[in-house]
Amino acid sequence: MKIVDVIASPGLTGFYFDDQKAIKCGITQDGFNCCGDPQTPGFKSVRQRGESISVMLILEDGQVASGDCAAVQYSGAGGRDPLFIAEDFIPIIMEEIAPKLVGQDLDSFRDLVGLVENSKRPNGERYHTAIRYGVSQAILDGVARAKKKTMTEVILEEYELPMVLEPVPIFTQSGDDRYDNADKMIIKRTGVLPHALINNVETKLGKNGELLLDYVEWLRNRVRTLGGADYCPVLHIDVYGTIGIAFEDDTERVVEYFAKLEKAASPLHLRIEGPMDAGSVNAQIEQLKALRVALKARGVKVEIVADEWCNTYEDIVKFVDAQAADMVQIKTPDLGGIQNTIEAVLYAKKFGVGAYVGGSCNETDGGARTAVHVALASRPDQMLAKPGMGVDEGFMIVNNEMNRTLAVLARGLKQSPKHALDNALDKLGL
């Protein structure tokens, strides 16, 4: 099955582009709008609409495979590629990417994605991570359509992975509405919650961490009240380096604070994502590893999740090799081609580090569905409900795609010749 044409259309994401640097420095809110001067190159305002590009591959039998190019909410921050604006990048896709794909056979996902992932623009630069992300999704969908299989099965086959017919725990994110949205998560019994978006010291963490401490205690009690005794989700909170800011990157003080957080969360397990932002890959690894060692020495079981400066596959390998975190967020758009997410999950698991297939609220429904297939095949410890910050929509998209796929895979397994043979032997007592 060949690709006979490539088309692209502009789209919107499930959230917004936010200037993280400006937010950390302090802004004011006017309704949903963020007021202040943007500080990251490319931003025209602190908050602006999220944009995407849908890349569609026209197959020779008339089928259409698609993938969505999208970038994370905090584009241009933490070593990431710059802001992704549709009108700037559609011409690049049509003039430079499309000719590489038209006429290609959709017989191998891994071979075909390399045409884009490993190539460079005429000016010598790599293609924007968002382009590589969306095009790779379209290729995976195309190969699946050509082979009449699910995307999960294509990944399982090409990476020689075992099929596991169990859901992957889903992590929901609250945005700033961290109380009402936590209630939604608890009522729907999500596996991991609430993210909480703690991205400012004074207004969200507290100068001495007191605001987050109160929130964790409230969250624990709310889980008990609404969820019942048999519901024990993992608490996972992203603090965007604010703990390091509040405690002046003093490891001893941070450990003391983590011990308080652990007590407030008990008996629920707690993960803290991005406790510090050291400003570079190597510095971040050094700081997080020192914190992890100190926590273990103190007997504090709060886990550290690496996010900032852990962007590319190469970054993730460095964090894993250094054992700098208990878990790495594999932020799908930041890695470019979706094959890099698969390989990052497998690498982290190989060396005993937790793997979290993340991403961004600023993605699309299409990207979220593709991520489900990646997670079902590669088996990370958790995956993100996305896009958006409303909880219900992102959780529905990811949960339903996961359950649909598991049902299809289970049906296929029951109809396989091996399964029929096993049933026959069971009836014969052999």
FENUR-V871141 format. One line per field, one symbol per residue. phi: phi as a letter, one per 30 degrees, with the letter a starting at -180 (. if undefined). psi: psi as a letter, one per 40 degrees, with the letter a starting at -180 (. if undefined). burial: 1 if it has 9 or more other C-alpha atoms within 8 Angstrom, else 0. A space follows every 10 residues. Layout:
# FENUR-V871141
phi: ???
psi: ???
burial: ???
This chain:
# FENUR-V871141
phi: .cdcabbbbd bccdabdbdd dddddjbccb iddcckcdbc ejdcadbbdd bbbdcbccdd cjdbcbacda bdecdiciid ddecceddce eddddcdedd cdjddccbdd dddddcdccb dedjdddeed dddddddddd ddddddchbd dedddeddch cddbcbdcec ccbcidddcd ddeeddddhd dbaciihccb ddcbdjecid ddedddddde dddddccidc cbddcbbcch idddddchhd eddddddddd dddddecddb bccidbbdja edddeddddd ddddddddid cdcccdbeic ccedddeddd ddhdbdbcdc dedddieddd deddddddde cicdcbdcka dccbdddddd dddddddcid dabddacicd ieddddeddd dddedddddd ddddcdeddd deddddddic
psi: hiheihiiii iiaebihhgd ddddehiihg beihiihieh hdheidhiih iihhhhhhie eeihiiihhi iidfieifei iihhhddded dddddddddd dheihgehdd dddddddeii ideeiiiidd dddddddddd ddddddefii ddddddddef iihhfiihhh hiidaegedd dddddddefi dhiecefgeh ddeddidfed dddddddddd dddddddide hgihhhhhef edddddeffh dddddddddd dddddheiih hhhfdiheei dddddddddd dddddddeeh ehihhhcheg didddddddd defeidihhg gdddebhddd dddddddddd ffhihhhbbi dfaidddddd dddddddefi diihhiaiee cddddddddd dddddddddd ddddeidddd dddddddef.
burial: 1111111101 1111111111 1111001000 0001110111 0010111111 1111111111 0001111111 1111111001 1011010011 1111011101 1101010110 0111111011 1000001011 1111111111 1111110011 1111110100 1000000111 1111100100 1111110011 1111111111 1001110011 1110011011 0111011000 1011111111 1111111010 1001101111 1101100111 1111111001 1011111111 1101110001 0111111111 1110111011 0011111111 1111111111 1111111110 0011111111 1111101111 1111111101 1111111111 1011101110 1110110011 0000000011 0000100000
